[in-house]
Amino acid sequence: MIKVQVSITLKPGVHDPQAEAVSSALHDMGFSQLKNLVMGKHMILEIDSHNEEEALSQAETMCKELLANTVLERFVLQVIS
């Protein structure tokens, strides 16, 4: 079993009103040193394989076909076990 960590964030330049709202609230709370906030999704996929390349390939296909909107989002994969 191989675990693949998936991090999905909006591509640079894509408007993120949720991140803007959270950033504004943090500034209002006194966290003035915050310069940028990127929000996203985090997943851990457990793939029944003993081959890391195969597991990463399957995870990439999952992201491209369902988990990420590749027009607006980018994703990063990392084997964690």
Distance bins in CASP14 RR format, pairs under 12 A and 6 or more apart:
PFRMAT RR
TARGET T0000
AUTHOR 0000-0000-0000
RMODE 2
METHOD distances of the structure
MODEL  1
1 44 0 0 0 0 0 1 0 0 0 0 0
1 45 0 0 0 0 0 1 0 0 0 0 0
1 46 1 0 1 0 0 0 0 0 0 0 0
1 47 1 0 0 1 0 0 0 0 0 0 0
1 48 1 0 1 0 0 0 0 0 0 0 0
1 49 1 0 0 1 0 0 0 0 0 0 0
1 50 0 0 0 0 1 0 0 0 0 0 0
1 51 0 0 0 0 0 1 0 0 0 0 0
1 52 0 0 0 0 0 1 0 0 0 0 0
1 55 0 0 0 0 1 0 0 0 0 0 0
1 79 0 0 0 0 0 1 0 0 0 0 0
1 80 0 0 0 0 0 1 0 0 0 0 0
1 81 1 0 0 1 0 0 0 0 0 0 0
2 44 0 0 0 0 0 1 0 0 0 0 0
2 45 0 0 0 0 1 0 0 0 0 0 0
2 46 1 0 0 1 0 0 0 0 0 0 0
2 47 1 0 1 0 0 0 0 0 0 0 0
2 48 0 0 0 0 1 0 0 0 0 0 0
2 49 1 0 1 0 0 0 0 0 0 0 0
2 50 1 0 0 1 0 0 0 0 0 0 0
2 51 1 0 0 1 0 0 0 0 0 0 0
2 52 1 0 0 1 0 0 0 0 0 0 0
2 53 0 0 0 0 0 1 0 0 0 0 0
2 54 0 0 0 0 1 0 0 0 0 0 0
2 55 1 0 1 0 0 0 0 0 0 0 0
2 56 0 0 0 0 1 0 0 0 0 0 0
2 57 0 0 0 0 0 1 0 0 0 0 0
2 58 0 0 0 0 1 0 0 0 0 0 0
2 59 0 0 0 0 1 0 0 0 0 0 0
2 77 0 0 0 0 0 1 0 0 0 0 0
2 78 0 0 0 0 0 1 0 0 0 0 0
2 79 1 0 0 1 0 0 0 0 0 0 0
2 80 0 0 0 0 1 0 0 0 0 0 0
2 81 1 0 0 1 0 0 0 0 0 0 0
3 43 0 0 0 0 0 1 0 0 0 0 0
3 44 1 0 1 0 0 0 0 0 0 0 0
3 45 1 0 0 1 0 0 0 0 0 0 0
3 46 1 0 1 0 0 0 0 0 0 0 0
3 47 1 0 0 1 0 0 0 0 0 0 0
3 48 0 0 0 0 0 1 0 0 0 0 0
3 49 0 0 0 0 0 1 0 0 0 0 0
3 52 0 0 0 0 0 1 0 0 0 0 0
3 55 0 0 0 0 1 0 0 0 0 0 0
3 56 0 0 0 0 0 1 0 0 0 0 0
3 59 0 0 0 0 1 0 0 0 0 0 0
3 77 0 0 0 0 0 1 0 0 0 0 0
3 78 0 0 0 0 1 0 0 0 0 0 0
3 79 1 0 0 1 0 0 0 0 0 0 0
3 80 1 0 1 0 0 0 0 0 0 0 0
3 81 1 0 1 0 0 0 0 0 0 0 0
4 42 0 0 0 0 0 1 0 0 0 0 0
4 43 0 0 0 0 1 0 0 0 0 0 0
4 44 1 0 0 1 0 0 0 0 0 0 0
4 45 1 0 1 0 0 0 0 0 0 0 0
4 46 0 0 0 0 1 0 0 0 0 0 0
4 47 1 0 0 1 0 0 0 0 0 0 0
4 48 0 0 0 0 0 1 0 0 0 0 0
4 49 0 0 0 0 1 0 0 0 0 0 0
4 52 0 0 0 0 1 0 0 0 0 0 0
4 53 0 0 0 0 0 1 0 0 0 0 0
4 54 0 0 0 0 0 1 0 0 0 0 0
4 55 1 0 1 0 0 0 0 0 0 0 0
4 56 1 0 0 1 0 0 0 0 0 0 0
4 57 0 0 0 0 0 1 0 0 0 0 0
4 58 0 0 0 0 1 0 0 0 0 0 0
4 59 1 0 1 0 0 0 0 0 0 0 0
4 60 0 0 0 0 1 0 0 0 0 0 0
4 61 0 0 0 0 0 1 0 0 0 0 0
4 62 0 0 0 0 1 0 0 0 0 0 0
4 63 0 0 0 0 1 0 0 0 0 0 0
4 67 0 0 0 0 0 1 0 0 0 0 0
4 75 0 0 0 0 0 1 0 0 0 0 0
4 76 0 0 0 0 0 1 0 0 0 0 0
4 77 1 0 1 0 0 0 0 0 0 0 0
4 78 1 0 0 1 0 0 0 0 0 0 0
4 79 1 0 1 0 0 0 0 0 0 0 0
4 80 1 0 0 1 0 0 0 0 0 0 0
4 81 0 0 0 0 1 0 0 0 0 0 0
5 41 0 0 0 0 0 1 0 0 0 0 0
5 42 1 0 0 1 0 0 0 0 0 0 0
5 43 1 0 0 1 0 0 0 0 0 0 0
5 44 1 0 1 0 0 0 0 0 0 0 0
5 45 0 0 0 0 1 0 0 0 0 0 0
5 46 0 0 0 0 0 1 0 0 0 0 0
5 47 0 0 0 0 0 1 0 0 0 0 0
5 55 0 0 0 0 0 1 0 0 0 0 0
5 56 0 0 0 0 0 1 0 0 0 0 0
5 59 0 0 0 0 1 0 0 0 0 0 0
5 63 0 0 0 0 0 1 0 0 0 0 0
5 75 0 0 0 0 0 1 0 0 0 0 0
5 76 0 0 0 0 1 0 0 0 0 0 0
5 77 1 0 0 1 0 0 0 0 0 0 0
5 78 1 0 1 0 0 0 0 0 0 0 0
5 79 1 0 0 1 0 0 0 0 0 0 0
5 80 1 0 1 0 0 0 0 0 0 0 0
5 81 0 0 0 0 1 0 0 0 0 0 0
6 40 0 0 0 0 0 1 0 0 0 0 0
6 41 1 0 0 1 0 0 0 0 0 0 0
6 42 1 0 0 1 0 0 0 0 0 0 0
6 43 1 0 1 0 0 0 0 0 0 0 0
6 44 1 0 0 1 0 0 0 0 0 0 0
6 45 1 0 0 1 0 0 0 0 0 0 0
6 46 0 0 0 0 0 1 0 0 0 0 0
6 47 0 0 0 0 0 1 0 0 0 0 0
6 55 0 0 0 0 0 1 0 0 0 0 0
6 56 0 0 0 0 0 1 0 0 0 0 0
6 58 0 0 0 0 0 1 0 0 0 0 0
6 59 1 0 0 1 0 0 0 0 0 0 0
6 60 0 0 0 0 1 0 0 0 0 0 0
6 61 0 0 0 0 0 1 0 0 0 0 0
6 62 0 0 0 0 1 0 0 0 0 0 0
6 63 1 0 0 1 0 0 0 0 0 0 0
6 64 0 0 0 0 0 1 0 0 0 0 0
6 66 0 0 0 0 0 1 0 0 0 0 0
6 67 1 0 0 1 0 0 0 0 0 0 0
6 68 0 0 0 0 1 0 0 0 0 0 0
6 73 0 0 0 0 0 1 0 0 0 0 0
6 74 0 0 0 0 0 1 0 0 0 0 0
6 75 1 0 1 0 0 0 0 0 0 0 0
6 76 1 0 0 1 0 0 0 0 0 0 0
6 77 1 0 1 0 0 0 0 0 0 0 0
6 78 0 0 0 0 1 0 0 0 0 0 0
6 79 0 0 0 0 0 1 0 0 0 0 0
6 80 0 0 0 0 0 1 0 0 0 0 0
7 38 0 0 0 0 1 0 0 0 0 0 0
7 39 0 0 0 0 0 1 0 0 0 0 0
7 40 1 0 0 1 0 0 0 0 0 0 0
7 41 1 0 0 1 0 0 0 0 0 0 0
7 42 1 0 1 0 0 0 0 0 0 0 0
7 43 0 0 0 0 1 0 0 0 0 0 0
7 44 0 0 0 0 0 1 0 0 0 0 0
7 45 0 0 0 0 0 1 0 0 0 0 0
7 59 0 0 0 0 0 1 0 0 0 0 0
7 63 0 0 0 0 0 1 0 0 0 0 0
7 67 0 0 0 0 0 1 0 0 0 0 0
7 68 0 0 0 0 0 1 0 0 0 0 0
7 73 0 0 0 0 0 1 0 0 0 0 0
7 74 0 0 0 0 1 0 0 0 0 0 0
7 75 1 0 0 1 0 0 0 0 0 0 0
7 76 1 0 1 0 0 0 0 0 0 0 0
7 77 0 0 0 0 1 0 0 0 0 0 0
7 78 1 0 0 1 0 0 0 0 0 0 0
7 80 0 0 0 0 0 1 0 0 0 0 0
8 38 0 0 0 0 0 1 0 0 0 0 0
8 39 0 0 0 0 0 1 0 0 0 0 0
8 40 1 0 1 0 0 0 0 0 0 0 0
8 41 1 0 1 0 0 0 0 0 0 0 0
8 42 1 0 0 1 0 0 0 0 0 0 0
8 43 1 0 0 1 0 0 0 0 0 0 0
8 59 0 0 0 0 0 1 0 0 0 0 0
8 62 0 0 0 0 0 1 0 0 0 0 0
8 63 1 0 0 1 0 0 0 0 0 0 0
8 64 0 0 0 0 0 1 0 0 0 0 0
8 66 0 0 0 0 0 1 0 0 0 0 0
8 67 1 0 0 1 0 0 0 0 0 0 0
8 68 1 0 1 0 0 0 0 0 0 0 0
8 69 0 0 0 0 1 0 0 0 0 0 0
8 70 0 0 0 0 1 0 0 0 0 0 0
8 72 0 0 0 0 0 1 0 0 0 0 0
8 73 1 0 1 0 0 0 0 0 0 0 0
8 74 1 0 0 1 0 0 0 0 0 0 0
8 75 1 0 1 0 0 0 0 0 0 0 0
8 76 0 0 0 0 1 0 0 0 0 0 0
8 77 0 0 0 0 0 1 0 0 0 0 0
9 16 0 0 0 0 1 0 0 0 0 0 0
9 18 0 0 0 0 0 1 0 0 0 0 0
9 19 0 0 0 0 1 0 0 0 0 0 0
9 36 0 0 0 0 0 1 0 0 0 0 0
9 37 0 0 0 0 0 1 0 0 0 0 0
9 38 1 0 1 0 0 0 0 0 0 0 0
9 39 1 0 0 1 0 0 0 0 0 0 0
9 40 1 0 1 0 0 0 0 0 0 0 0
9 41 1 0 0 1 0 0 0 0 0 0 0
9 42 0 0 0 0 1 0 0 0 0 0 0
9 68 0 0 0 0 1 0 0 0 0 0 0
9 69 0 0 0 0 0 1 0 0 0 0 0
9 72 0 0 0 0 1 0 0 0 0 0 0
9 73 1 0 0 1 0 0 0 0 0 0 0
9 74 1 0 0 1 0 0 0 0 0 0 0
9 75 1 0 0 1 0 0 0 0 0 0 0
9 76 0 0 0 0 1 0 0 0 0 0 0
10 16 1 0 1 0 0 0 0 0 0 0 0
10 17 0 0 0 0 0 1 0 0 0 0 0
10 18 0 0 0 0 1 0 0 0 0 0 0
10 19 0 0 0 0 1 0 0 0 0 0 0
10 20 0 0 0 0 0 1 0 0 0 0 0
10 37 0 0 0 0 0 1 0 0 0 0 0
10 38 1 0 0 1 0 0 0 0 0 0 0
10 39 1 0 0 1 0 0 0 0 0 0 0
10 40 1 0 0 1 0 0 0 0 0 0 0
10 41 0 0 0 0 0 1 0 0 0 0 0
10 68 0 0 0 0 0 1 0 0 0 0 0
10 69 0 0 0 0 1 0 0 0 0 0 0
10 70 0 0 0 0 0 1 0 0 0 0 0
10 71 0 0 0 0 0 1 0 0 0 0 0
10 72 1 0 1 0 0 0 0 0 0 0 0
10 73 1 0 1 0 0 0 0 0 0 0 0
10 74 1 0 0 1 0 0 0 0 0 0 0
10 75 0 0 0 0 0 1 0 0 0 0 0
11 38 0 0 0 0 0 1 0 0 0 0 0
11 40 0 0 0 0 0 1 0 0 0 0 0
11 68 0 0 0 0 0 1 0 0 0 0 0
11 69 0 0 0 0 1 0 0 0 0 0 0
11 70 0 0 0 0 1 0 0 0 0 0 0
11 71 0 0 0 0 1 0 0 0 0 0 0
11 72 1 0 0 1 0 0 0 0 0 0 0
11 73 1 0 0 1 0 0 0 0 0 0 0
11 74 1 0 1 0 0 0 0 0 0 0 0
11 75 0 0 0 0 0 1 0 0 0 0 0
12 36 0 0 0 0 0 1 0 0 0 0 0
12 38 0 0 0 0 1 0 0 0 0 0 0
12 72 0 0 0 0 0 1 0 0 0 0 0
12 73 0 0 0 0 0 1 0 0 0 0 0
12 74 0 0 0 0 1 0 0 0 0 0 0
13 19 0 0 0 0 0 1 0 0 0 0 0
13 38 0 0 0 0 0 1 0 0 0 0 0
13 72 0 0 0 0 1 0 0 0 0 0 0
13 73 0 0 0 0 0 1 0 0 0 0 0
13 74 0 0 0 0 0 1 0 0 0 0 0
14 20 0 0 0 0 0 1 0 0 0 0 0
14 38 0 0 0 0 0 1 0 0 0 0 0
14 39 0 0 0 0 0 1 0 0 0 0 0
14 40 0 0 0 0 0 1 0 0 0 0 0
14 69 0 0 0 0 1 0 0 0 0 0 0
14 70 0 0 0 0 0 1 0 0 0 0 0
14 71 0 0 0 0 1 0 0 0 0 0 0
14 72 1 0 1 0 0 0 0 0 0 0 0
14 73 1 0 0 1 0 0 0 0 0 0 0
14 74 0 0 0 0 1 0 0 0 0 0 0
15 21 0 0 0 0 0 1 0 0 0 0 0
15 72 0 0 0 0 1 0 0 0 0 0 0
16 22 0 0 0 0 1 0 0 0 0 0 0
16 23 0 0 0 0 1 0 0 0 0 0 0
16 36 0 0 0 0 0 1 0 0 0 0 0
16 37 0 0 0 0 1 0 0 0 0 0 0
16 38 1 0 0 1 0 0 0 0 0 0 0
16 39 1 0 0 1 0 0 0 0 0 0 0
16 40 0 0 0 0 1 0 0 0 0 0 0
16 72 0 0 0 0 1 0 0 0 0 0 0
16 73 0 0 0 0 0 1 0 0 0 0 0
17 23 0 0 0 0 0 1 0 0 0 0 0
17 24 0 0 0 0 0 1 0 0 0 0 0
17 37 0 0 0 0 0 1 0 0 0 0 0
17 39 0 0 0 0 0 1 0 0 0 0 0
18 24 0 0 0 0 0 1 0 0 0 0 0
18 25 0 0 0 0 0 1 0 0 0 0 0
18 37 0 0 0 0 1 0 0 0 0 0 0
18 38 0 0 0 0 0 1 0 0 0 0 0
18 39 1 0 1 0 0 0 0 0 0 0 0
18 40 0 0 0 0 1 0 0 0 0 0 0
18 41 0 0 0 0 0 1 0 0 0 0 0
19 25 0 0 0 0 0 1 0 0 0 0 0
19 26 0 0 0 0 0 1 0 0 0 0 0
19 34 0 0 0 0 0 1 0 0 0 0 0
19 36 0 0 0 0 1 0 0 0 0 0 0
19 37 1 0 1 0 0 0 0 0 0 0 0
19 38 1 0 0 1 0 0 0 0 0 0 0
19 39 1 0 1 0 0 0 0 0 0 0 0
19 40 0 0 0 0 1 0 0 0 0 0 0
20 26 0 0 0 0 0 1 0 0 0 0 0
20 27 0 0 0 0 0 1 0 0 0 0 0
20 34 0 0 0 0 0 1 0 0 0 0 0
20 36 0 0 0 0 0 1 0 0 0 0 0
20 37 0 0 0 0 1 0 0 0 0 0 0
20 38 0 0 0 0 0 1 0 0 0 0 0
20 39 0 0 0 0 1 0 0 0 0 0 0
21 27 0 0 0 0 0 1 0 0 0 0 0
21 28 0 0 0 0 0 1 0 0 0 0 0
21 37 0 0 0 0 1 0 0 0 0 0 0
21 39 0 0 0 0 1 0 0 0 0 0 0
22 28 0 0 0 0 0 1 0 0 0 0 0
22 29 0 0 0 0 0 1 0 0 0 0 0
22 31 0 0 0 0 0 1 0 0 0 0 0
22 34 0 0 0 0 1 0 0 0 0 0 0
22 36 0 0 0 0 0 1 0 0 0 0 0
22 37 1 0 1 0 0 0 0 0 0 0 0
22 38 0 0 0 0 0 1 0 0 0 0 0
22 39 1 0 0 1 0 0 0 0 0 0 0
22 40 0 0 0 0 0 1 0 0 0 0 0
23 29 0 0 0 0 0 1 0 0 0 0 0
23 30 0 0 0 0 0 1 0 0 0 0 0
23 31 0 0 0 0 1 0 0 0 0 0 0
23 32 0 0 0 0 0 1 0 0 0 0 0
23 33 0 0 0 0 0 1 0 0 0 0 0
23 34 1 0 0 1 0 0 0 0 0 0 0
23 35 0 0 0 0 1 0 0 0 0 0 0
23 36 1 0 0 1 0 0 0 0 0 0 0
23 37 1 0 1 0 0 0 0 0 0 0 0
23 38 0 0 0 0 1 0 0 0 0 0 0
23 39 0 0 0 0 1 0 0 0 0 0 0
24 30 0 0 0 0 0 1 0 0 0 0 0
24 31 0 0 0 0 0 1 0 0 0 0 0
24 32 0 0 0 0 0 1 0 0 0 0 0
24 34 0 0 0 0 1 0 0 0 0 0 0
24 37 0 0 0 0 1 0 0 0 0 0 0
25 31 0 0 0 0 1 0 0 0 0 0 0
25 34 0 0 0 0 0 1 0 0 0 0 0
25 37 0 0 0 0 0 1 0 0 0 0 0
26 32 0 0 0 0 1 0 0 0 0 0 0
26 33 0 0 0 0 1 0 0 0 0 0 0
26 34 1 0 1 0 0 0 0 0 0 0 0
26 35 0 0 0 0 0 1 0 0 0 0 0
26 36 0 0 0 0 0 1 0 0 0 0 0
26 37 1 0 0 1 0 0 0 0 0 0 0
26 39 0 0 0 0 0 1 0 0 0 0 0
27 33 0 0 0 0 1 0 0 0 0 0 0
27 34 1 0 0 1 0 0 0 0 0 0 0
27 35 0 0 0 0 0 1 0 0 0 0 0
27 36 0 0 0 0 0 1 0 0 0 0 0
27 37 0 0 0 0 1 0 0 0 0 0 0
28 34 0 0 0 0 0 1 0 0 0 0 0
31 37 0 0 0 0 0 1 0 0 0 0 0
38 73 0 0 0 0 0 1 0 0 0 0 0
38 74 0 0 0 0 0 1 0 0 0 0 0
38 76 0 0 0 0 0 1 0 0 0 0 0
39 73 0 0 0 0 0 1 0 0 0 0 0
40 67 0 0 0 0 0 1 0 0 0 0 0
40 68 0 0 0 0 0 1 0 0 0 0 0
40 69 0 0 0 0 0 1 0 0 0 0 0
40 72 0 0 0 0 0 1 0 0 0 0 0
40 73 0 0 0 0 1 0 0 0 0 0 0
40 74 0 0 0 0 0 1 0 0 0 0 0
40 75 0 0 0 0 0 1 0 0 0 0 0
40 76 0 0 0 0 0 1 0 0 0 0 0
41 63 0 0 0 0 0 1 0 0 0 0 0
41 67 1 0 0 1 0 0 0 0 0 0 0
41 68 0 0 0 0 1 0 0 0 0 0 0
41 69 0 0 0 0 0 1 0 0 0 0 0
41 73 0 0 0 0 1 0 0 0 0 0 0
41 74 0 0 0 0 0 1 0 0 0 0 0
41 75 0 0 0 0 1 0 0 0 0 0 0
41 76 0 0 0 0 0 1 0 0 0 0 0
42 67 0 0 0 0 0 1 0 0 0 0 0
42 75 0 0 0 0 0 1 0 0 0 0 0
42 76 0 0 0 0 0 1 0 0 0 0 0
42 77 0 0 0 0 0 1 0 0 0 0 0
42 78 0 0 0 0 0 1 0 0 0 0 0
42 80 0 0 0 0 0 1 0 0 0 0 0
43 59 0 0 0 0 1 0 0 0 0 0 0
43 62 0 0 0 0 1 0 0 0 0 0 0
43 63 0 0 0 0 1 0 0 0 0 0 0
43 66 0 0 0 0 0 1 0 0 0 0 0
43 67 1 0 0 1 0 0 0 0 0 0 0
43 68 0 0 0 0 0 1 0 0 0 0 0
43 75 0 0 0 0 1 0 0 0 0 0 0
43 76 0 0 0 0 0 1 0 0 0 0 0
43 77 0 0 0 0 0 1 0 0 0 0 0
43 78 0 0 0 0 0 1 0 0 0 0 0
43 80 0 0 0 0 0 1 0 0 0 0 0
44 59 0 0 0 0 0 1 0 0 0 0 0
44 77 0 0 0 0 0 1 0 0 0 0 0
44 78 0 0 0 0 1 0 0 0 0 0 0
44 79 0 0 0 0 0 1 0 0 0 0 0
44 80 1 0 0 1 0 0 0 0 0 0 0
44 81 0 0 0 0 1 0 0 0 0 0 0
45 55 0 0 0 0 1 0 0 0 0 0 0
45 56 0 0 0 0 0 1 0 0 0 0 0
45 58 0 0 0 0 1 0 0 0 0 0 0
45 59 1 0 1 0 0 0 0 0 0 0 0
45 60 0 0 0 0 0 1 0 0 0 0 0
45 61 0 0 0 0 0 1 0 0 0 0 0
45 62 1 0 0 1 0 0 0 0 0 0 0
45 63 0 0 0 0 1 0 0 0 0 0 0
45 66 0 0 0 0 0 1 0 0 0 0 0
45 67 0 0 0 0 1 0 0 0 0 0 0
45 75 0 0 0 0 0 1 0 0 0 0 0
45 77 0 0 0 0 1 0 0 0 0 0 0
45 78 0 0 0 0 0 1 0 0 0 0 0
45 79 0 0 0 0 0 1 0 0 0 0 0
45 80 0 0 0 0 1 0 0 0 0 0 0
45 81 0 0 0 0 0 1 0 0 0 0 0
46 55 0 0 0 0 1 0 0 0 0 0 0
46 58 0 0 0 0 0 1 0 0 0 0 0
46 59 0 0 0 0 0 1 0 0 0 0 0
46 79 0 0 0 0 0 1 0 0 0 0 0
46 80 0 0 0 0 0 1 0 0 0 0 0
46 81 0 0 0 0 1 0 0 0 0 0 0
47 53 0 0 0 0 0 1 0 0 0 0 0
47 54 0 0 0 0 1 0 0 0 0 0 0
47 55 1 0 1 0 0 0 0 0 0 0 0
47 56 0 0 0 0 1 0 0 0 0 0 0
47 57 0 0 0 0 1 0 0 0 0 0 0
47 58 1 0 1 0 0 0 0 0 0 0 0
47 59 1 0 0 1 0 0 0 0 0 0 0
47 60 0 0 0 0 0 1 0 0 0 0 0
47 61 0 0 0 0 0 1 0 0 0 0 0
47 62 0 0 0 0 1 0 0 0 0 0 0
47 77 0 0 0 0 0 1 0 0 0 0 0
47 79 0 0 0 0 1 0 0 0 0 0 0
47 80 0 0 0 0 0 1 0 0 0 0 0
47 81 0 0 0 0 0 1 0 0 0 0 0
48 54 0 0 0 0 0 1 0 0 0 0 0
48 55 0 0 0 0 1 0 0 0 0 0 0
48 58 0 0 0 0 1 0 0 0 0 0 0
49 55 1 0 1 0 0 0 0 0 0 0 0
49 56 0 0 0 0 1 0 0 0 0 0 0
49 57 0 0 0 0 1 0 0 0 0 0 0
49 58 1 0 0 1 0 0 0 0 0 0 0
49 59 0 0 0 0 0 1 0 0 0 0 0
49 79 0 0 0 0 0 1 0 0 0 0 0
49 81 0 0 0 0 0 1 0 0 0 0 0
50 79 0 0 0 0 0 1 0 0 0 0 0
50 81 0 0 0 0 0 1 0 0 0 0 0
51 57 0 0 0 0 1 0 0 0 0 0 0
51 58 0 0 0 0 1 0 0 0 0 0 0
51 79 0 0 0 0 0 1 0 0 0 0 0
52 58 0 0 0 0 0 1 0 0 0 0 0
52 59 0 0 0 0 0 1 0 0 0 0 0
52 77 0 0 0 0 0 1 0 0 0 0 0
52 78 0 0 0 0 0 1 0 0 0 0 0
52 79 1 0 1 0 0 0 0 0 0 0 0
52 80 0 0 0 0 0 1 0 0 0 0 0
52 81 0 0 0 0 1 0 0 0 0 0 0
53 59 0 0 0 0 0 1 0 0 0 0 0
53 60 0 0 0 0 0 1 0 0 0 0 0
53 77 0 0 0 0 0 1 0 0 0 0 0
53 79 0 0 0 0 1 0 0 0 0 0 0
54 60 0 0 0 0 0 1 0 0 0 0 0
54 61 0 0 0 0 0 1 0 0 0 0 0
54 79 0 0 0 0 0 1 0 0 0 0 0
55 61 0 0 0 0 0 1 0 0 0 0 0
55 62 0 0 0 0 0 1 0 0 0 0 0
55 77 0 0 0 0 1 0 0 0 0 0 0
55 78 0 0 0 0 0 1 0 0 0 0 0
55 79 1 0 0 1 0 0 0 0 0 0 0
55 80 0 0 0 0 0 1 0 0 0 0 0
55 81 0 0 0 0 0 1 0 0 0 0 0
56 62 0 0 0 0 0 1 0 0 0 0 0
56 63 0 0 0 0 0 1 0 0 0 0 0
56 75 0 0 0 0 0 1 0 0 0 0 0
56 76 0 0 0 0 0 1 0 0 0 0 0
56 77 1 0 1 0 0 0 0 0 0 0 0
56 78 0 0 0 0 1 0 0 0 0 0 0
56 79 1 0 0 1 0 0 0 0 0 0 0
56 80 0 0 0 0 0 1 0 0 0 0 0
57 63 0 0 0 0 0 1 0 0 0 0 0
57 64 0 0 0 0 0 1 0 0 0 0 0
57 77 0 0 0 0 1 0 0 0 0 0 0
57 79 0 0 0 0 0 1 0 0 0 0 0
58 64 0 0 0 0 0 1 0 0 0 0 0
58 65 0 0 0 0 0 1 0 0 0 0 0
58 67 0 0 0 0 0 1 0 0 0 0 0
58 77 0 0 0 0 0 1 0 0 0 0 0
58 79 0 0 0 0 0 1 0 0 0 0 0
59 65 0 0 0 0 0 1 0 0 0 0 0
59 66 0 0 0 0 0 1 0 0 0 0 0
59 67 0 0 0 0 1 0 0 0 0 0 0
59 68 0 0 0 0 0 1 0 0 0 0 0
59 75 0 0 0 0 1 0 0 0 0 0 0
59 76 0 0 0 0 0 1 0 0 0 0 0
59 77 1 0 1 0 0 0 0 0 0 0 0
59 78 0 0 0 0 1 0 0 0 0 0 0
59 79 0 0 0 0 1 0 0 0 0 0 0
59 80 0 0 0 0 0 1 0 0 0 0 0
60 66 0 0 0 0 0 1 0 0 0 0 0
60 67 0 0 0 0 1 0 0 0 0 0 0
60 68 0 0 0 0 1 0 0 0 0 0 0
60 70 0 0 0 0 0 1 0 0 0 0 0
60 75 0 0 0 0 1 0 0 0 0 0 0
60 76 0 0 0 0 0 1 0 0 0 0 0
60 77 1 0 0 1 0 0 0 0 0 0 0
60 78 0 0 0 0 0 1 0 0 0 0 0
61 67 0 0 0 0 1 0 0 0 0 0 0
61 68 0 0 0 0 0 1 0 0 0 0 0
61 70 0 0 0 0 0 1 0 0 0 0 0
61 75 0 0 0 0 0 1 0 0 0 0 0
61 77 0 0 0 0 0 1 0 0 0 0 0
62 68 0 0 0 0 1 0 0 0 0 0 0
62 70 0 0 0 0 0 1 0 0 0 0 0
62 75 0 0 0 0 1 0 0 0 0 0 0
62 77 0 0 0 0 1 0 0 0 0 0 0
63 69 0 0 0 0 1 0 0 0 0 0 0
63 70 1 0 0 1 0 0 0 0 0 0 0
63 73 0 0 0 0 1 0 0 0 0 0 0
63 74 0 0 0 0 1 0 0 0 0 0 0
63 75 1 0 1 0 0 0 0 0 0 0 0
63 76 0 0 0 0 1 0 0 0 0 0 0
63 77 1 0 0 1 0 0 0 0 0 0 0
64 70 1 0 1 0 0 0 0 0 0 0 0
64 71 0 0 0 0 0 1 0 0 0 0 0
64 73 0 0 0 0 0 1 0 0 0 0 0
64 74 0 0 0 0 0 1 0 0 0 0 0
64 75 0 0 0 0 1 0 0 0 0 0 0
64 77 0 0 0 0 0 1 0 0 0 0 0
65 75 0 0 0 0 0 1 0 0 0 0 0
66 73 0 0 0 0 0 1 0 0 0 0 0
66 75 0 0 0 0 0 1 0 0 0 0 0
67 73 0 0 0 0 1 0 0 0 0 0 0
67 74 0 0 0 0 0 1 0 0 0 0 0
67 75 1 0 0 1 0 0 0 0 0 0 0
67 77 0 0 0 0 0 1 0 0 0 0 0
68 74 1 0 0 1 0 0 0 0 0 0 0
68 75 1 0 1 0 0 0 0 0 0 0 0
68 76 0 0 0 0 0 1 0 0 0 0 0
68 77 0 0 0 0 0 1 0 0 0 0 0
69 75 0 0 0 0 1 0 0 0 0 0 0
END
